[in-house]
Amino acid sequence: MAVCPIIYDFGKGTPHHRLSNFYWPCPVTVTFTLPGPRTVTETYPASEHAYQAFKTLDDGERRAFQDPGLTPGRAKRMGRAVTLRPDWLIIQVPTMLDIVRAKFGAPEMRQFLLGTAPLMLMEGNYWHDMFWGVCFCKEHQGGGLNKLGKVLMAARHEFQAAPPETH
């Protein structure tokens, strides 16, 4: 049996669910510089929560995503209603990279990500996410930018290049 050169299913119940932003609970502590400039370090129940939180500059809206009982799906829905920061479209991919670095900074998670090498990581879906993933619906037939997969592979590459004592 040939080995597939691509990991494309991060869904719940799959062997690669830990790659998903919906992998929960998986506390993520992130430090961000906000306009001002001011730095905040906050912990969220999962990477989806952190991503949605940093869409806004409103401290109250951002902290609402720290609720440990908040599911990733609910966090995603809440993120659609926040006061969007004006620079969001510019910083959303670098923000995701920072979050992924934090998530996979834990030794067990880092080893999991490193264990996916050299396979290509692709956030496959059927819900038309053409930015973060690749949609396999009849209409899109595998089209998409796969930004999440690329961010995961960039973090993996950084961890591979790090000195062994940091793995």
C-alpha positions as CSV (number, residue, x, y, z in Angstrom):
1,M,0.0,0.0,0.0
2,A,1.4,3.4,-1.0
3,V,1.8,6.2,1.5
4,C,-0.3,9.3,0.7
5,P,2.0,12.3,0.3
6,I,-0.7,14.6,1.7
7,I,-2.5,14.8,5.0
8,Y,-5.8,16.5,4.2
9,D,-8.3,15.5,6.9
10,F,-7.9,17.2,10.3
11,G,-11.5,16.3,11.3
12,K,-12.6,15.2,14.7
13,G,-12.0,11.5,15.3
14,T,-9.2,11.4,12.7
15,P,-5.6,10.6,13.5
16,H,-4.6,14.2,12.6
17,H,-7.3,16.1,14.5
18,R,-4.6,17.8,16.5
19,L,-3.7,19.8,13.4
20,S,-7.2,21.4,13.5
21,N,-7.9,24.7,15.2
22,F,-11.0,22.9,16.5
23,Y,-8.8,20.5,18.5
24,W,-10.1,21.2,22.0
25,P,-9.4,21.4,24.8
26,C,-5.8,22.4,23.9
27,P,-4.9,25.5,25.9
28,V,-2.8,28.0,23.9
29,T,-1.0,30.9,25.5
30,V,-0.2,33.7,23.1
31,T,1.6,37.0,23.4
32,F,0.6,39.7,21.0
33,T,1.5,43.3,20.5
34,L,-1.6,45.5,20.2
35,P,-1.7,49.1,18.9
36,G,-0.4,51.5,21.4
37,P,1.9,49.6,21.5
38,R,1.0,47.3,24.4
39,T,1.7,43.6,24.8
40,V,-0.8,41.1,26.1
41,T,-0.3,37.5,27.1
42,E,-3.5,35.5,27.3
43,T,-4.5,31.8,27.4
44,Y,-7.4,30.4,25.3
45,P,-9.0,26.9,25.4
46,A,-7.9,26.2,21.8
47,S,-6.2,27.9,18.8
48,E,-9.6,28.7,17.2
49,H,-10.5,30.7,20.3
50,A,-7.2,32.7,20.1
51,Y,-7.6,33.3,16.4
52,Q,-11.1,34.7,16.8
53,A,-10.1,36.7,19.9
54,F,-7.4,38.6,18.1
55,K,-9.8,39.8,15.4
56,T,-10.8,42.6,17.8
57,L,-9.0,45.3,19.7
58,D,-11.8,45.4,22.3
59,D,-10.5,43.8,25.5
60,G,-13.9,42.7,26.7
61,E,-14.8,41.0,23.4
62,R,-11.3,39.4,23.2
63,R,-11.5,38.0,26.8
64,A,-14.9,36.4,26.1
65,F,-13.0,33.8,24.1
66,Q,-11.1,32.7,27.2
67,D,-14.2,30.8,28.5
68,P,-13.0,27.2,28.9
69,G,-16.5,25.9,28.2
70,L,-16.7,27.7,24.9
71,T,-16.6,25.2,22.0
72,P,-14.5,26.0,19.0
73,G,-17.6,26.1,16.8
74,R,-19.2,28.6,19.1
75,A,-16.0,30.6,19.2
76,K,-16.0,30.8,15.4
77,R,-19.6,32.0,15.4
78,M,-18.8,34.6,18.0
79,G,-15.8,35.8,15.9
80,R,-18.2,36.8,13.2
81,A,-19.8,39.4,15.5
82,V,-16.8,41.1,17.0
83,T,-15.7,44.6,16.3
84,L,-13.1,43.8,13.6
85,R,-9.8,45.5,14.0
86,P,-8.9,47.7,11.0
87,D,-5.7,45.8,10.2
88,W,-7.2,42.3,10.4
89,L,-6.9,41.4,6.7
90,I,-3.2,42.3,6.8
91,I,-2.3,40.5,10.1
92,Q,-4.6,37.4,10.0
93,V,-2.1,35.0,8.5
94,P,0.9,36.1,10.7
95,T,-1.5,36.0,13.7
96,M,-2.4,32.4,12.8
97,L,1.3,31.5,12.5
98,D,2.0,33.0,16.0
99,I,-1.0,30.9,17.4
100,V,0.2,27.7,15.7
101,R,3.8,28.2,17.0
102,A,2.3,28.6,20.5
103,K,0.0,25.6,20.1
104,F,2.8,23.3,18.9
105,G,5.3,24.7,21.4
106,A,4.3,22.1,23.9
107,P,6.7,19.1,23.6
108,E,4.1,16.5,22.9
109,M,2.3,18.7,20.3
110,R,5.6,19.7,18.7
111,Q,6.6,16.0,18.3
112,F,3.2,15.3,16.7
113,L,3.7,18.1,14.2
114,L,7.3,17.1,13.5
115,G,6.0,13.5,12.9
116,T,3.9,14.7,9.9
117,A,7.1,15.5,7.9
118,P,7.7,15.3,5.0
119,L,4.0,15.2,4.1
120,M,2.2,18.1,2.7
121,L,-0.5,19.4,5.1
122,M,-3.8,20.5,3.5
123,E,-6.9,21.6,5.4
124,G,-9.4,19.7,3.3
125,N,-13.1,20.6,3.7
126,Y,-16.5,20.6,2.1
127,W,-17.7,23.8,3.6
128,H,-16.2,26.1,1.0
129,D,-13.3,27.5,3.0
130,M,-11.1,28.5,0.1
131,F,-8.8,30.7,2.2
132,W,-7.6,28.5,5.0
133,G,-8.2,25.3,3.2
134,V,-8.9,23.4,0.1
135,C,-12.6,22.7,-0.7
136,F,-13.4,19.3,-2.2
137,C,-17.1,20.0,-2.9
138,K,-18.4,19.4,-6.4
139,E,-18.2,23.1,-7.2
140,H,-14.7,23.8,-6.0
141,Q,-13.1,20.3,-6.7
142,G,-10.0,20.8,-4.6
143,G,-9.5,24.6,-5.1
144,G,-8.3,26.8,-2.4
145,L,-5.3,28.7,-0.9
146,N,-4.6,26.2,1.9
147,K,-3.3,29.0,4.2
148,L,-3.7,26.9,7.4
149,G,-1.8,24.0,5.8
150,K,1.0,26.4,4.7
151,V,1.1,27.9,8.2
152,L,1.4,24.5,9.8
153,M,4.2,23.5,7.4
154,A,6.0,26.8,8.1
155,A,5.9,26.1,11.8
156,R,7.0,22.5,11.3
157,H,10.0,23.8,9.2
158,E,10.9,26.2,12.0
159,F,10.8,23.5,14.6
160,Q,12.9,21.2,12.4
161,A,15.5,23.9,12.0
162,A,15.6,24.5,15.8
163,P,18.4,23.0,17.9
164,P,17.6,19.4,19.1
165,E,17.5,20.4,22.7
166,T,14.4,22.6,22.0
167,H,12.4,19.8,20.5
